[in-house]
Amino acid sequence: MPAADTRHAPPPRPGPRATAAVLVTALLAGLLALVAAPPAAAAPVLLSQGRPATASSQENGGTPASAAVDGDPGTRWSSAFADPQWIQVDLGAPAALSRIDLRWETAHAKAYRIELSGNGTDWTTAYSTANGPGGDESLSVTGTARYVRVYGTARATTWGYSLWEFQVYGTADGGPALPGGGDLGPYVHVFDPSTPGIQAQLDAVFAQQESAQFGSGRHAFLFKPGTYNGLNAQIGFYTQIAGLGLRPDDTTINGDVTVDAGWFNGNATQNFWRGAEGLALNPVNGTDRWAVAQASSFRRMHVKGGLNLAPSGYGWASGGYIADSKIDGQVGNYSQQQWYTRDSSIGGWSNSVWNQVFSGTEGAPAQAFPEPKYTTLDTTPASREKPYLIWEDGQYKVFSPARRTNARGTTWANGTPQGEKIPLTRFYVVRPGTTAATLNQALDQGLHLLFTPGVYHVDRTIAVNRPGTIVLGLGLATIVPDNGVTAMRVADVDGVRLAGFLIDAGQVNSPTLLEVGPQNASADHSGDPTTVQDVYFRVGGAGAGKATTAMVVNSDDTIVDHTWVWRADHGEGVGWETNRADYGVRVYGDDVLATGLFVEHFNKYDVEWFGDRGRTIFFQNEKAYDAPNQAAVQDGPHKGYAAYRVDDSVTTHEGWGLGSYCYYNVDPTIRQDHGFRAPVKPGVRFHDLLVVSLGGNGQYEHVVNGVGAPTSGTATVPSTVVSYP
């Protein structure tokens, strides 16, 4: 006979004494529990979702690291088919960790480690296995960290590593967090096709900015995707106009985006600091006018007609830059002394003046230096377009384009640009009045920075330490270091992107204005380099300013894509010692590439290169006008500091399309031994060099080292060297 089932039988009913005893026992147990119980702990929360993620590699453009922390079970990160590989997430602040969930795709890790770090450089192991089962894994971990990574050492399949989700749980205690996203402020003017009075707003800002060369006004005009009719957007100083579509053809203006030089009597040589991006134009008369000088970018533009780079009346013009753009008709260069066009498509090009350089440009004129003066490279060795703001799904995002090698033509003409879309909520939107302490807090928290138009004084260095950080400016946002600090420093990490801002030296001498990587940086960034794009430097002009060196590049593989580094020759606070700045750009990193390098007027060397395997495609320079005498520019046994010097320690270096001009108007008797100086080694090579004396104010004895004919007399005629050595 089976035993009676007593699982649901009521317990025996206690008698009165038993009831009292039970109550006393329960009361004592409760008191003991109150005494012994640990304090209540906050429940673990998901810390990693939407946070910045980076990886050692990605299989293709559709499987970025960010896809493993986006909370979408249908997207994934996948790596190259090799060992080892890693993916890491930046939690933004130190957190006490409790659990990590991994949801592997079939291509999972057989052997891997979970590693923790407080700084993204020094790692400790919190978990490891040599027999990972794949599928869904939930791992208990302990430790405090800001950075968490999965480091795979052996694959379970022939494919790479692939994670649908990488989730980190724990509790954070970093105080109140700064919010991401938000309003873009009063100087960002956003339009859609139904906005009334667009032309009136454009005209009002142009009236303020047309001649405000050293003013404090900053503006950005942003056009949401659609079609706009009958506009003529005249673009003045510190003004940016941009479409908010992913592709230029998403935003069409039936009209013009115009830069002319009426404010300066038809002379366009001072039309600095402005930009146009991401628009398709149908010019009213078939040709758009873009008569600019340095620090003026023309990116991701589609001109459905011609483009005239000269001012009305064909007066003087002095430089410019086109990238990732398509001009259906001819580009009329006319009076432009120098120009660089990269990774674009043009219907033709007219005239050459001194220094016209093309790389990766469909329709570019054939290589022809020294006459006409065309330097043409079939492709650009490495490039990655500037990040830009888009409007999609009812919100702002920043599109971060993918890196290309041996690029030719635009990123967008034959399909959708490759890259990553980052919601604005992952950016700290910087508005005038924001302090450097707040900027650093936002960076430490894992946010990117979006500077809205304005002038920002910083009393401490902006420290960019996280891989993949984007610092993007709108409307030529300007950073001024106070008390002699360095305005910005970047750690020796992968994939930082600096773009679209001006650093203006303060009154107290700064040792540097921007440092990319610390001294003796050595990490390999070849797969994900730092880029510096449309980042400009100014010493003097808006007032007395000083800096020993404007930009120092220590990190290997950095790409400097379009910069104007300028010690002022006019404006306020200008004089040989008043706005003293000895060096423009100094490069110590290896494998650094400069595309579109404009550096002018420094007291000593404009560019010095110490790193190996450096390359420069297009260089434009003027030596300092205001040198008081020959002794002031004597470089040991050499008369005059070279515009571009490669150190004797360098074994490999190459440059294409480099020009230097002199205009010593204080002492026209000054002589330069050469514009370019480099060690005589088989691996150090230059193509298409020139030097010019402007009206005979100073002279060059040679072009490079002791090679090249001297300039002479008052004729402004270049002396050229086609190939060196």
N, C-alpha and C positions, 0 to 999 in steps of 0.2 A: 504494500500500500504506500503510495507516495506521501512524502511529508507534506504537511499543510503549507500552503503559500501564505507567508506572513508579511510579504513586502508592503502590502497596503493596509495591513491591520493597524488599528489605532493603538498607541502605546497604553500601558496600564494606567488607570486613573490614579494619581497620587493622593495620598491622604493629607490631612491638614498639616502635620508636621513636615511631611515630604515637600509639600508646596512651599512652606516657609524656607526650608533649606535650599530648595531650587532657586527661590528668589534671591536669597543672600548670595548664593554662589554666582548667579548671573550678574548681580550688582558688582561683586568683587571682580569678576572677569571683565566687566565693562570698564571699571576704573583702571585695572591693569592695562587693558588695551589702550586707553587714552594716554597712559603714561608711556607705554612702550612703542606705540605706533609712530612711524617716521612721519615727518611733515608731508603734506600733500604735494605731489610733483605735477608739473604741467604735463599734459598728455603729449606724446610725440606728434610733431606735425611734419608735413611734407615740405621740405626746405628747398628742394632742387628744381621744382617745376618752373620753367620760364627763366631760369638763371643762365648766365653766360656759360657756354660749354665749348671746349676746344678738344682737338684730337690730334694724334700723331699723323693721321692721314684720313682720307675719305675715298671710298671706291669710285664715286662719281658725283656729279653736281646735285643729284637728288637725294643723297644720303649724308647730310652734314651732321656734325656732332650735336647741333641744337635739336635735331629731330628726336633724340633720345630723352630729352628733358622737356618736351613740349606738351606732355599729357595726352598726346594723340596716339592711341594704340596702333594706328595704321601707318605711322611714319617711323623710320628707323635710321640709326647711324650704322654705316658699314665701312670697314677699313680696307686698305690694300691687302693683297694676298701674301703676307710676310709676317715674320715674328721678329721682335716683339712689336706690339701696338698698344696704344692707350687712349682712353677718353677721360676727360676730367671736367668737373663742374665747379664753378666759383659760387659759393653760397652768399657772398657779399660781406659777411662778418663771421667771426668765430662762433661756432655752435657746438653744443654738447650732443654727440651723435648716439643713436640707439639702434638703428636698423637700416639696412640697405637692401632694396629689392631690385633684382635684375630679371628682366624678361628677355631672354635670348631668342633670336631667330635660329633657324637650323644651324647656321654658321656660328657656333658658340666657342667659348674658351674651354679647353681641357685643363690647362694650368693657368692660374692668374692670381694676382694679389689685389686686395683693397688697400690703398695707401692714403694717408692723411698728411696735410701740410697746413701750416699757418701762413706761409708766404708764397706758395706756388713753386718753390725751389727745393726746399729740404723736405724729404718725405720719410714717414715711418709706416711700417706695415701693421695694419689692424686685422687682417685676415689673409690667409693664403690656402690654396688647394692645388693638388696635382691631378685631381680626378673630378673636375667640375661636371655635373650631370646635364647642364644646359636646361632648357625650358624655363620655368619660373623658379627663381631662387630667392629666398628671404634669409638674410644673414644678420645675426646679432653682432653689433660692434660697439665698442666703447672708445671714447676719446673726444677731444675738442679740436676742431679744425675748421678752417675756412674753405680749403680746397680738398676735394675728394676725387680720387681717380681709380679706375679699373685698369690694371696693368696686365695685359695678357702676354704670356710667355710661350704658350704652345696652343695651337689651334686644334680643334676636334675634327675639322674638315679641311679640304684643300683650299677652300675659300678663305676670306679674311675673318674678322670678328664682326658680329652684327647684333645690335641691341635695339629692340623695340622701345624699351623703357629702362632708364637708369634713375632710380628714385632713392633719395637720401632723406631719412627721417631723424628728427631730434628736436631740441629746443634751443632757441637763440636768445641771447640776453645782451644785446648791443645798444639798448636804449631806443628811443623813437627813431624809426627809419624815415629817410627822406623819400618823398613820393616821386615816382617817375611820371613822365608825360605832363600834360597840362597845356595851358594857353601859351601861344607863341609871342605874346606881347604886342605893344602898339606899333612897332616898326616893321612888322611883317604884315604885308597887305595881301590878303588871300581873296582871289576872285573865282567865280564860276561864270559860265556864259550868261546867266541871268542877272549878274551884279550890275546895278545902274552906275553910270558916271565913272567908268574905268578910265577913260581918256583924261578926265579932269584930275583924277588922283595921280596918274602918271605925270601929267604936266606940272602939278603942284610940287611934287617931289623933285622933278628935274629943275624947276626954278630955284629950289634951295641948294641943289647939289651940283649944278652945271660947272661952277667955278670954285667950289668949296674944297680946294685941293688939300688943305690941312684942317678942315673943319671937323666937328665931332658928330655930325649927322651920319647915321647908318640906316640903310633900308633894304628890304627884300620884297620883291613882287613875286608872288606864287600863284600860278594859274592851274586850277583843277582841270582834269581832262575835259575836252570839248573843243568847240570852234568859236573863235572870237573874230569879229569882223571890223574892219575900218580903223585899226589902231596904229599909231606911230609911237612906240615906246622909246623915248630918248633917254639914254642911260648916262647919268653923271657919275661923279666920284662916289665911292663907297656904296654903290648900288648894284644889286644882283637881281636879275630877272630869270625865272626858271619855271618850266612846266612840271606838274606833279604826276605825270604819267610814268609808267615803267619804260616806255619807248617814246622818242620824240614825237612820232606821228600821232600819239594819243592826244596831244595838245597842239592845235593849229591856230596860228594867228594869220588871218588874211590882212596883212599889213607889214610893218617894218619894226625892227629893233635896231635903233640908230645910235651910232657914236660919231660925232663930227667935232670940229674944233673952232666953232665960231667964237667961243669965249676967249680964245688965245690967238685971234687974228689969223685963223687958218693953219696954225702950226699944231700938229697932233703929237709932238714929241713928249708932252706932259699929260697925256690922257691915261693916267694910271688908275689902278685900284677899282676895278669893276668886272662884271662877268655876266655871261648869258649861258644857260644850260637847258637842255631837255625840251626844246620847242621845234615845231615845224613852221616855217615861214613861207608865205606866198607874197613876195615883195610887190608893192603897188606898181612900180615901174620895171619890174623884172630883176632888179639888182638891189640887194641890201647893202648899206654902208656901215662898216665897222672899222673906223679909223682910230686905232688905239696905240698905246705904247706898252711899257712893261706892266706886269702884275694885272693883266687883263686876259681872262681865259674865255674861250669859246668851246664849250664841251657839249657833246651829245645834241648837236644842232642839225636840223635838216633844212637847208635853204633850197627851196624849189625854184631856183633861178641862179643868178650870179651873186658874187660877194665882192664888194669894193673895199679894199683895205686902206685907201687914201682919203684924206679930208677933201671937202669941196675946194676946188681950185688946185688940187694936187700939191698942196704944201708938204712940208717935211713930216715924216712919220718914222717911228723908231721902235718897232718890235712888236711881237705878239705871239700867240700860241693857239693852235687848234688841235683838238683831240676828239676821237670817237664821233666824228661829224661827217655829214654827207652834203656836199654842195653840188647840185645837179649841173649847174652851169660853170662858167669860168671864174676863178679867183683872180681879181685884178690887183696884183701886188703894187704896181705903180711905184710910189715913192718910199715904200717901206724898206728901211735899210737892212733889217734882218727879220727872219720869221722862222718858226718851227711848227711843222704839221706832223702829227703822229696818229697812226692807226685810224685813218679816215679814207674817204672816197671823194675825189674832186673831178669835175668835168674838164679842167685845164688850169694852167697857171701862166701869168704874164709877168715878164720883167724879173730882174734878179738883184739889182743894186749890189749889196756886198755879201750877204750871208743868208741864203735860203736853204733850209735843211728839211728833209722829209724822211720819215721812217715808217714802214708799214702802211703806206698811203697809195691806194689804187688811183691811177690817173696822174700820179706825180710826174714831173718832167724827168728825163733820163739824167743820170750822173753826167756832169759836164764841167765841173770846176777846173780851171779858174774862170772860164768865160763861155757861156753864162755861168754865174756862180751858184750852181745847184749841187748840193750834196744829197745823194739819194741812197737810202738803204732799203732793200726790198722788204724787210721785216723789222720789228722791234724785238730785241732779245727777250725782254720780260716787261710785262705791264699789267696793271690792275687799275681799272678806272676808279675815279673818285666816288665815295659814297654820296648818295643823294636822297632827298626827301620825296616820298610819293604819297598819294592819297588813294586808298584802296579799302573797300569794304566799310566805308564810312569812318575811317580812321587814318591818322598819319602813321607811316612806317618809314624806316630808313632802309634803302636797298644798298647792300654791300656787294659790289660786283666781284666775280671770281677772277683769280689770277690767270693770265695767258702767257704763253711762251711763243716766241717767234710769230707774233701777231701781225696780221695784215687786214686792213679794213675795219669796219665798225663792229661793235658787239651786238648790234640790234637789227641791222638791215636784213639779215637772213633768218630771223627767228627771235625767240625770247631771250633776253640777256640772262646769262648764268650768274647766280649769286644767291645771297641770303636776304630775306625780308625780316626786319627786326621791328617789332612794335615800338611806338614812341614811349610806351609805358616802361621800357627798359632804358630810357634816357632820362637824365636829369636835365630839365629845360632851364638853361642859365639865363637869367634876366639881369639887367643893369642893377648894380648894388650888391650882387652876390659876392661873398668873400672867398678868399682862397681856402680858408678852413672848411667852408661848406663844400667847395668843389672837391677837396680831398676826401671829405666824408662821403660824398656821393660816389667817388671812385672806389673808395674802400668798401663801400656797400655793394659794389658790383655793377653799378650803373655806368652807361656811356654818358658823354656830355654833348649837348646840343646848345651852342652859344647863339642866342638871338642877337640881332643887331644892337650894337652899343660899344662903349669903351669901358674896359674892366681893369681896374688897378688891383694888383695882387701884392701882398706884403710877405708872401712866402711862396715857395716853388710849388707849382701844380705837379703832383707826382703820379705818373701813369705807370702803374706796376702790374696790371693784369693783362695776360695775353688776350689779343683780340679786341682790345678797347678801341672804340671810335671816339675821336674828339672832332666834331664837325661844327663849323661856323656858318652862320647865315649873314648876308649883308656886310661882308668884310668886318665881322666882329673883331675888336682890337684889344689885345692884352698888353698892359703896361706894367712892368715890374718896378716896384718901389723899393727904396733902401738898398739897391744894389743886389737884389736876389736874382737868381736865374728864373726866368718865367716858367719854364716847363722842362721836366726831365722824364725820359722814358726808360723803363727798366730793360734789361737784356732778355726780352720775351718775344714770342712769335706774334705776328699779325696785327700790331697796333696800326691804326689808320688816323693820321692827322690831316685835316683838310679844311680849307676855306677860311683862314683867319690871318690876321696881321699881328706881329709882335713888334711893339714900338718901344725902343729903349727909354728907360727913365733917366732922371737927372743925375742920379748916383750911379757910377760905373758898375755894370754887371759883368762878371767874368765871362759869362755866356748868356745868350738869350734862349737857346734851345739846345738840349743835349739828348741825342738819340743813343741810348745805351750808356752804361757807366764806363769809366776808363778801364782798359784791358778787357772789355767784353769779348767773349769767345764762342758763344753758343751758335750753332748752325741754324740759320733761319731760311735756308734755300727753298724749302717747301712752302713757307708762309712768312714772307718778309714784312717788315714795317714799311709803310709808305708815307711820304710827306708830299702833299699835293695842294697846289694853290695856297701854300703857306708862305707868307711874305714877311720880310724883316726891314725895319727902318731905324736908322740912328740919326736923329736930328730931323729938321724940317718942320715938324709940328711944335718944336721947342727944343731946347738943348737936351741932348741925350748922349749917353756914353755906354760902350760895351767893348770889352777886349776882343771878343770873338762873337759873331752873330750866331752861327750854327756849328755844332760839333757832332759828327756822326761816328760813333764808336761801334755800333752793332753791325755785324756782318750782314751782307745781302740786302741792305736797305735800298729802297728805290726812292729817289728824290725826283718827283715828276712835276716840273714847272714851279720854280720859285724865283722871286726877285729879292735879292739881298742887297740893300741899298744904304750906303752912308750918304746922307743928303748933300747935294751940291747947291741947293737953293732952299728958300723958306726961312723959318725962324731957327735960331740956335745953330748957326752954321759957321764953322771956322776950323782951321787945321787942328787946333787943340780943343775948341769948343765942343765939337761932336766927335771926339777922338774915338776911333775904332780901328784897331790894327789889322784884324783878319775878318774876312767875310765868312768863308766856309772852310773847315778843316776836317778831313776825312781820315779816320784811323781804322775803320772797319775794312775787312776784306770783301771782295766781290760786290762792292757798292756800285749801283748804276744810277747815273743822273741823266734824265731826259728833259731838256729845256732848262738850262742853268743860266740865269741872268745874275751877275754879281758885279757891283760897281763901286768905285771911289774910295776903297779902304786905304788907310794910311800906309800899310805894308802890303802883304800878299792878299789878293782877293780870294784866291783858292789855293789851298795846299793839300796835297794828297800823300798820305803815309801808308795807307792800306794797299794790299796787293790785289791784282786782277780788277782794278777799278775801270769803269767805262763811262765816258761822257758822250752823249749825242746832242749836239748844239750847245755852244757856250757863247754868251755875249757879255762884253766887258768894256767899261771905260775906266781908265786910271783916274786917280783923284785929281780934280782940276786945280785944287787950291794948295798944292805943294809949294812952299815959299821959295825953295831953291834946290839946287842939285844935292847938297849935303843932306837935306831932310829925307831924301829917298835913296840914299846910298846904302846898298846891301853888301857890306864887306867890299870885295873887289868888283862887284857888279854895279853898274850904273842903273838905278831904278829897280824896284821890286817887280818881279815878273807878275803878270796878271794870273798866271796858272802855273804852279810849280809842283812837279812830281819829285818826291824825296829820293835821295840817292839810294836808300835802302830798298826801294821798290824794284821788283824784277819784271813784272808784267802790268801793262797799263795801255789803254787804247782810247783815242778820242777822234770824233768826226765832226767837222764843221765848227771850228772854234775861231772866234774873232776877238781882237782887243784893239781899242782906240785910245788915243791920248789927246788931251786938250788942256795943256798946262797954261792956263790963261794968266796966272800970277807971274810965272817966270817961263816964257816961251823958249828959253835956251836949254831947258832940261832935256837930257837925253836918256833913253831907255836902251840898255844893251839888247833886250829882246822882250817880246810879249810872253813867251813861253819858255820854261826851263825844265829840263828833264834829264835823267841819267841816260847815257848812251849805252843801251842794252838792246839785244835783239827783240826782247819781249815788250819793249816800250815803243809804241807806234802812234803816229798821228796822221790824219788824213784831212786835207783841205783846211789849212790854216791861213789866217790873214791878220795883218796889222794895218792900221790907218792913222795918220796924223791929221787931225781936223784943222784945216787951214794953216798948217805949219806951226801950230802951238805945241812945241815939243816934237821930238822925232824918235823913231825906233832905228837902232843900228842894224838889227836883224829881226827875223820872225821867231825862230826857235833856236835856242843856244846860239851858235855862230852861223846859222844857216838862214838864208833869205836875204834879199836885197834890202838896203835901208829905204825908209821913206825919205822924201826930200822936198824942200821948197814949200810953197803954200798950197800946192795942188793936193786935194783930198783924194788921193788915188791909193788903193790898197797895194801892199806888197804881200805876195802869196807864196805858200809852199804847198805843193800838191800832196807830197808824201814824205814823212820823216820816220826813221832815217832813210 
